Amino acid sequence: MSVLRRNVLKSLAVASVGLPLAAPALAQTSPKVTWKLTSSFPKSLDLIYGAAISLAQRVSEATDGQFVIEVHPPGDIASALDALDAVKSGKAELGHTALAYYWGKDPSFAFGTGVPFGMNARLTNSWFYEGGGNEAINEFLADYGVSALPLGNTGAQMGGWFRREVKTAADL
């Protein structure tokens, strides 16, 4: 080793004595975070309610248990039709609901779920993921202080929303 190289290494060693060294990011522990999720769907709807359970499990696994999502059925934090307001008010950090449940606040909410005689499940997914639908929904939801991510898609429900009974095609 040359004298110059040895002197440089000695001076670096001396200069670094007493300086704190940054620990690698992987060696640092993250603070544990717990969020509450209020669902509009009862546990008996295992396919739909189970989507929130799956989300919570995946988030926990991806964060080595440092980010926990507690899933609550309707009635624990908010009623089935109050999930949106529970998130807006801070009672829960997450809501698992169908935006169409809130069409009474504004009919535009229906486009976040499924509109009778509208797009089927495939078209809705295409719109959400490739056609700017999720961005449009979130632009609308900004006025309510929330944002949305799709968590499943049951498609538009059979039939429609009617003020009076439909007996014939003419009634449509």
Summary of the structure (lengths in Angstrom):
residues: 172
radius of gyration: 25.6
end to end distance: 91.6
largest distance: 99.2
contacts: 406
relative contact order: 0.11
helix: 46%
strand: 9%
